[in-house]
Amino acid sequence: MGKKLIREVGNWVSGEKFWGREVELQSFIELLDEGANLLLTAPRRTGKTSLMREAGRQLEQRGKDLPIYVDLERAGNAEDAIVELSMATAQHRSLWNRVREGFSGLLNRVDELKADELAIKLREGTLGNWTGKGDHVFNALARGDQPVVLFLDEFPILVNRMLRAHGDEITAKGRADVDAFVSWIRAASLRYPGKIRMVLSGSIGLEPVLRQAGLSATINTFHPFELEPWDTETAAGCITALANNYDLQITSEAVTRMTERLGLCVPHHVQTFFAHVYDDCRRRWHRHPESRNVCTVDDIDRVYRDRMLSNRGHAELSHYEERLRLVLGERRLPLVLDLLSEAAQGTLTDTAAAILVEEHTAEEPARAHTLRDVLGILEHDGYVRRTPDGYQFVSNLLRDWWRARFDFGFIPAAKRRAS
């Protein structure tokens, strides 16, 4: 029958659900064992959080290290980050007791406080002195019996939010705040060799965000670790294992068609596609009990067209558009939408890109810089890749979805110039 796998769409996975990342996981843990601080990069939905969670689980299981996972998605400034870091230590009693020492007078009745009340108290203690409180937390981590691996997830979202805290554009104050905060993180990553290692990760790329503000050098001590999408063999194995678990007879041709339709085998997209295929087959079985639970190439094509590219598919993929608005801001978003809509037609040529940026950027000296900045972010975050002919979507699914989402009313660059 072969391997079996339970569906998991949307959440991070670990243990038996952690599929097809044995080599990456081993390399990741080896680098941490060697004392590296890591910058985990990958296209969206590739499994960065799952890799960190599974690495943390295995590190904790072997008993040598203490993994601490900190989600910074809700944080808006350095003070918030220190609060989230402090609260993440609460599940480790001895460590939490050392952290509390730095907030004496504020946390005397901590066991009676709810989580939101605790966060308020901690925030009160960090205001005006986040570096001092942050140094105390790191010193508390370093004094533990076990070395700490600190996973800082959604770190780029926090940095981007700080850069644009006062509006759509990066401000001098935002840049100064980020310079101070990220430089402090960098210094902390070097201060405790053998005691603390850090992993920075997030659903948008950190380097492009910092590059916009001219602050790329602030993370040059972090070793890049790139997590690529699954290859077609790994994706096909996942689909087959899922089918085995749900007694779905899927032909090898149908499995191949699924990976071809996706083009880029992002784990979340593979799981989502299978979920739609299985739901479609189950509905057919219900209506026609005499039919066998077999899924063919025709079924795959129909589900891709009617489900993956439908309004339901739009809801699941809309975060790609939302992240662009978050990273590039409202002012540049219309240009970005046009550039990607042009690429969805087949290829975004240099000529077409020049026509589009001219329409969206009034100041001629700024056009080349704007285009270089925007296309660099789109490449880094896995939307497009450079080819000899121009820029093309990396993912067939994202290309087809983008066309379905934005094609209505879009005028290609060549027709704009002709008119």
N, C-alpha and C positions, 0 to 999 in steps of 0.2 A: 504494500500500500504506500510506503514511503513516509516521509516526515509530515507532521501536521502542525498547523499554526492557527491560533485564534486571532480573529480580526481585532484591530486596534486603529481607529481613525481619529486623529486630532490630539491624542494624549501622548506623552513621552512613554517609552517602554523600557523594560529592563528584564533581566532573568531569561526565562524561556521565550518571551516575546521579542527579545533583542535579536534581530535576524541579520545575518550576512555582513557583520562588521568585525569579524575575529581578528583580521590583520590590523585594521585601524585601531582597534581597542588595545591590542598588544603594544603597538608603537606608541600610543597615547600614554599608557601606563609606564612604559619604559622611560619615556622622556621625563615624566614626573618623578620617577625613581632616581633619575640622574640629576634632579634638582632644577629642572627647567621651569620657567614661568611661560605659560602658553597663551597665544592668541588664536582661538579656535574660529576658523572662517569656513563658510560654506554657503551655497545658495539656500534660499528659504525652504523650509520643510524637509531638509535633508537628514535631519536627525541629530543636530548638535546637542540639544538638551538630553536626548536619550543616551548619547555617547557619554556625556558627563555623569548622568545618573547611574549608568551601568558601571562606569569606571569607579565612581564613588562607592557603589555597592560592593564591588570586588575588593577595593582597597580596605574597606571596613571589615569585610569578611575575613581577610587574611590577618587582621589585627595589628598591623604595623602603623597605619595612618588613620587620622581622623578627618573624614571628608565633611565639609560644611558647604551647603548649597544656599546661595543668596539670590533671590529674584528681585531685580532692580527695576522692573517694568513700571511700577507705580512711583518710583522716586523721581523727584523733580530738581533736586539740588544736592550738594555735598552733605548737608545735614541729614536729609532723608536717607542717603546711602549709609551713613554711620548708624542711623536708627535701624535700618533693615539688617545690617551686619550684626549689630548687637543682639537683635531679637532672634537671629538665626542660631545664636549660641545657646538659646534657652533650653534646647532639648538635651544638652550635656551639662548636668548639674554642677560639676566642679568648675567647668569653664565659665558657666553663667555666673557663678558666685564671684569669680575673679573679675568679670566684666562689670558686675554690679558695684564693685568697690569704687569705680570711677564716677558713679552717679550717687554718691552718698547723700542722704537727706531727701532724695527724690523717690527712692524705691524701697522705703522702709517696710511697706505693706504690700510688696510686689505680688505675693501669692493670692491676694484678694482682687488684683486688677485683671480686667479683661484685656484681650490683645490690643484693641484700639486705645484703651486707656493707658496701657503700658507704652504704646508708641508715642502718645502725647507727652507722657512724662519724660521719655528718653529724648524727644525732640526739644523739650524745654532745656534739658541739660546740655544739648549740643549747640544751641543758638549762640553765635558770637565766638565759639571756640571749637569748631568741628575738627580742626587739626589736633588739638589737645586730646579731645575725647577719642578721636580715631586712633591716635598713637597709643592711648591707653588700651583700646580694644586689641590692637595688634600685639602689644606687649603681653596682654593676657593670653592671647593665642599662643605666643612663643614660649610661655612658661609652662605649658601643659606637658604631660607625660609622653604624648604622642605628637609627631610632626603633623601639621595641619595642611590639608589641600583645600584651598578656598576657591569655590566655583562661583564666579560673579556673572550671572546670566542677565541678558538684556542691558549690559554695560553700555553699548553704543546708543541705545535709546535714551538713557540717562544723559549721556554726553550731548547728544543732539538737542535734547530738551533744554539743557543748560545754555547751549549756544544761542538758542532762539527763545529764551525765556521772556523776552520783552517784545515779541512780535514775530513776524514771518522771517525776517532777515537776521543774519548773524550780527551781533552788536559787539562793540569794544568791550563792554562789561561782560557779556557772555563769553567772549574769547578769553578774557582775563580769568574769569571763574573756572573755566575748563582747564586752562593752562595750570592754574594752581592745584586743582583737584587731581588731574591726571598725572601731573608731575609728582604729587604726593603719593599716589598709588605706585608710580614707578619707583620712587625712593623706598617705599615700604617693601616692594618686591625684592629689593637688593639688601635690605637691612637684616633679614633673618635667614641666612643660608642654613639649610638642614632643618629648619623649624617650620617655615611657611613657604608654600608654593601657591601661585595663583593661576587661575584659568579665566581669561576674559572671553566672553562670547555674547552673541545676540542675533536677533532676526534681521538686523541690517548690518552692513559692514562698518567696522570701526574706523579703518584706515581712510576710506573716502570721506567720512564725516570730519575727521581731524584734518584731512588735507584741505578741505574747504576753508578751514580757519588757519591754515599754515602751521599746524601743530603736530605733524606726523612724527617728529623726532621724539615726542613725549612717550612713545611706546616702543622705542627701538631696542629695549631690553627684553621684550617678549618674543618668544620663538613662534613663528607662524606654524600652525598646524591646519592643513586644508583637508576638509572632509568632502569627498566628491560623492555625487549621486551613485546609486548602484549601477554596476554594469548590467547588460541585458541577461547574462546567465544568472546572476544573483536575483534579479527581479523575477525572472521566469521561475526560479526555484521557490521564491516566496509565493507567487500565484499558485503554483502547483501544490504547495503545502497547505495553503488556505483552502483550495478546492478539496484536498483530501480530508480536511477536518470537517467540511460541510457536505461531504458526499456529493460533490458536484463533478460530473464527468466533463472536463474541459479538454478539448482536443489540443494537441501540440501546436497545430496551425493557429488555433484561437489564442493560445498563450503568446505566440510570436506576434500576432496581430495587435495584441494589447501593448506589448513593448514598442512596436512600431508606431502605433498611434500616439503614445506618450513621447517618443523621441528621446527625452531625457528621463531616466527612471528615478525620479525623486521618490523616496519611500512613501511619503504621505500620498502622493498621486497614485502610486501603485495600489496602496490600500484602499483609497477612495474608489478607484476604477473597479477593483474587485467587489467592493461593497455594492456598487450599482449593478454590476453583472449578476451577482448572487441574488439581489432583491428582484431583479427582472426575471430571472429563472424561477424563483420561488412563486412569483405571481403567475407565471405561465403554468407551473405545475398545479397551482390551485384551480385555475380555470379549466385545465385539461389534464386531469389526473392520469389519463392513459399515456400521456407523453412521458418520455424518459428524461431524467435530469441530465441532459447533455447540452453543453454550450458550444456553439459553432462560431466560425468567423463572421457569418451574417449577424449573429446575435451581438458580437463584439462591436461591429460597425454601427448597428442600430443603437445600442446603449451609449456608445461614444457620442453619436449625433444627438440623441434625444435626452440623454441624462447629463453627460459630462459637459456639454456645451449649452445646456438649457439654463433657465433661471436658477435652478438649484445649483448647477455648476458655477454660475456667476457668484452666488453667495459664498461658495467655498473658496473661490479664487480671488475674491475682491480684495483680499489683504495685499495683493501685489500692487494694486492701485493705491491703497491706503498708505503703504510704506513709502511710495514715491512722494506722496504729499508730505509725509512726515520728514523725509530726508532733504527734499529739495525745496519745500515751501510752496505756497500758493502761487507766487509770482512766476516761477519757472514751470509749474505743472502743465499749463497749456502747451508749451513747447515740447515737454516730455511726452505728453499724450500723442501729439502729432508725429514725433519721431518714431514712437513705437507703432503707431497705426500705419505709418509708411513701411516700416520693417515687416509688419504683418502681411503686407501685400506680396512680399517675397524677399526684397533686399532694400535696405536703406543705403543708397549710394552717397558718396561725398557731395555730389551735386545737389541731390535732394535735401541733404542735411543743411547745406548752405542756403538753399531757398527757404527752408522752414525757419532757420534761426534768424534770417533777415526779416521775416514777417513778425517774429516775436520779440526781437531785440532792436530797439531804435538806435542805440549808440553803436556805430560801426566798430570802434576799437574793442568793444566788449564782446563782440560776437564770437570770435575765435576762442576766447577764454571760456565763455559760457558753454559753447559746444564741447570743448575738450573736457570741461568739468562734468557736464551732464552725461556724456557718453562714457566717461571713465567710471562713473557710478553705476550706470546700466550694465557695463561689462563686469565690474567687480561683484555686483550683487546677482549676477546670473540671469539677466534678462536677455542680453544679446552677446554675440561674439563677433570679432572682426574676421572677415574673410577677404580674399583677394578682390571681390566685387563690392564689398561694403559690409554693413552690419546685418546679421540675421538672428532671428530668435534661436536660442539654444533649445528650448522645449517646444515640440510640436503642439502639445496641449495648450501651453500658454499662448502660442501664436494663434491657434484656432479660436481659443476663448477670446483673445484680444480683438480679433477680427469680428467675432460675433457681438462683442460688447460695444465696439467703437466704430465699426465700418459704416454704419448708417450716417449719411451726411458728410463723411470724410472725403475730402478732395485731395488726390495724390499731388505731390509737389510738381510733377511735370505739367499737369493740367492747370495748376495755379499760375505757373510761369507763362503758359501759352495764352491764358486769358488776360 
